[in-house]
């Protein structure tokens, strides 16, 4: 399980799954020839050599010349730090020279995948100006604790409906919430509702549609009235 997660994360640093597996093998064993990598991973030698060359080009491995050509892994801390620095530089360029942001319409957007849903929640939190209402299981709320504390410190109104959890400065209503259920409203203008269980098939509906926002607000108000 841990090895699979490591491979998954490495693919976020521009490596293919095969390249990530071979990089992990190099990290585990140190300098290796292409033949040794093929024997260790079970990949064909032609695929291994192509992947090793790609790792060198992408800054994840060095070519070590000697009696036989070997490949040495770049320390994972250095590899990831270099990639993050490159991405930061690219992001700064895009922010400066890229197209202007699109004004949000009042339509409905379906967001698929736990990672994308979490990213949308962080975006909504970062843009909150006055208040937010969040109904979700405690584990989900905890994942955004630092963002919520920051908003509290900025004087924003935070209302949480969750179970056995609290944040100083936030209004918390203790209630059982179905696993993965999310009801999230920011500034009485945007709503995110759906399911979040760390599954790539999770879906949530996001909208600035006034009618949906009002329906969600009334539903949460009714819930709060029952709990008060």
N, C-alpha and C positions, 0 to 999 in steps of 0.2 A: 504493500500500500504506500509506504513512504517513498519507495523508489519510483513508483508511478507518478506520485505528486511532484517529485523532483524533475522528472522528465516533462511533465505538464508545465511547470514553471519555467524551465529552460526554453521551451518553445516560445515563451513570451519575450525572449531575448534574441529573436530572429533565427533560432535554430529549428531545423526540421526535427521530427521525432527521432529519425534515424541518427542525425547528427548529435542530438541531445543524448541518445543512448551511448554513442561512441565516446562523446565527451565525458560522460559519467564513468565509462570503463577506464579512460585515461586517468581520471581523477582517482579512481580506486587502485590502479596498478602502477601509475607512473609512466615512464617512457616505454613505448610499445612500437613494434613494427606493424605494418599493415596486416601481415600474416597473423601476428599475435592477436590483433584486434578482431580479425575475422573469426579466428578460432574461439575467442572469448565470447563474442556476441552472437555468432551464428549467422551473421550477414555474409553475403557473397563478397569475395575479394574485390571485385570491380566496384560494387557499391561502397565498400569500406574505403577504398582509395579516393573515390569521388567525395565522400563525406569528410575524410581527413583533410583533403585539399580545401574544402569549403570551410572547415574549422580554422585552418590557417588564415584564410582570407578574411574570416569574420572576427579574428582576434581571440579565438578560444584555444588555439594550440600553436606551438612552435615546431619548426622542422629542425631536427637534430641530425647533423651529418656525421657519419662515422663509417665503420666497416659495413654497417647496414643502416639504411635510413630509418630513423625513429621519429615518433611524434610525442611531444611533451605538452601536457595541459597547462594552460595559463591558470593561475590560482583563481578559484571561483569568485573570490572577493574582488580581485582586480578585473576579471572579465565583466562581471555585472556592473561594477562602478564605471568602467569605461563606456559600456553600453548606455547606462543612465546619463552620463555626461553628454554623449553624442545625441541622445534623444532630447535632452534639455536644450541643447543648442539648436536642434532642428525645430523644437517646439517654439522657441523664442523667435526664430525666423518666420515661421508660419503665422504666429500671432501678429507680427509686424507687417508682413507682406501678403498674407493670405486673404481670401475673400472676406468681406464683412459678414458678421453673423446674420442669419436669417431671422426675421421677426416671427415669433411663434404665432401660429394660427389658433383658432378655437376648435380645431378638429380633435379627433381621438387617435392616440398613438398606442400601439401594442408593443410592449418591451418584452423581449424574450431572453431568458437565461439569467441565472442568479447573479452573475457578475455584472451584467448590464443593468439589472434592477438596482443593485447596490450603488453602482455608479450614478444612476439617475437620482437616487435618494441623496447621495452626497452633493450632487449638483443643486438639488432643491434646497438642501440645508444651507449651502453656501450663498444662495440667493435670497434667503428668508430675510425680510426687512422688519416685520412687526411681530408675527405670531405663527405658531404651528400647532397642529393637533396630530398626534400619532397614536394609533392603536395597533399594537403588535406584541408578540410574545417577548418576554424579558430578554432572551438571548439575542434577538434581533436588535432590540433597543440598546443593549450593551455594546453592540458592534459600532454604534454611532455615538457613544458616550462622550468622547472628546468634542465632537461637533456640537452636541447638545449643551455641554458645559460652557463652551465658548459663547453660544447664543444667550445662555442665561447671564453670563458675565457682561454681555453687551446690552442687557436690559430687555431682551426679547421675551415675549410671553410663550412659555412652553407648557403644553398640556399633554400628558401621557396617560393612556389607558393600557395597563399591563398588569402583570402579576408578580408580587414579591420583588419589587424593584423600585428604587427611588433615586432622584437626583436633587441635591440641594438647590432650592430656588425654582424648581419646576413644580407645577401642580400635577399630582399623580393620583389617579383613581385605580384602586386595586381591583382587578377583574380578570377572570380567566379568558384567555384568547385562544382560539383554535390554532393549532400548529401551523406556522407559516403564513397566517393571515395578516395582511397589511391594509390599513386604512390611514392615509397620510394626506393632510391638507396644509398648505402653506399660504399665509397672507390672504386667506379666504378667496384665493384666485386660482390655485392649481391643486389638482388631486392626483394621487397615485393609489391604485387599489388593485389587489390581487393576491398572489401567493409567492412566498419566498422560502424555499427549503433547501437552498444550495444545490438545486438541480438545474441542468442546462435547459430543461423543458419548462421551467417556471415561466409564468406570464403575468404581466401587470398591465393595467390600462392607465395611461397618463393623459390628462387633458386640462385645458384651461376653459373648457366649455362651462358657462355659467350655470346651466341647468343641472349638470352633474355635480358641480361643486356644491350647489345649494342642497341637493338631495343628500350628499354625503355629510354636509354640515348638520342637517337636521337629524340624520340618523345618529351621529355622534352626540349631539345635544340630548337626544332622547335617552341614549345610553348613560350619559353623565347624570341626567336627572334621576334615573333609577338608582344610580350608585351613590348619589349625594345624601 
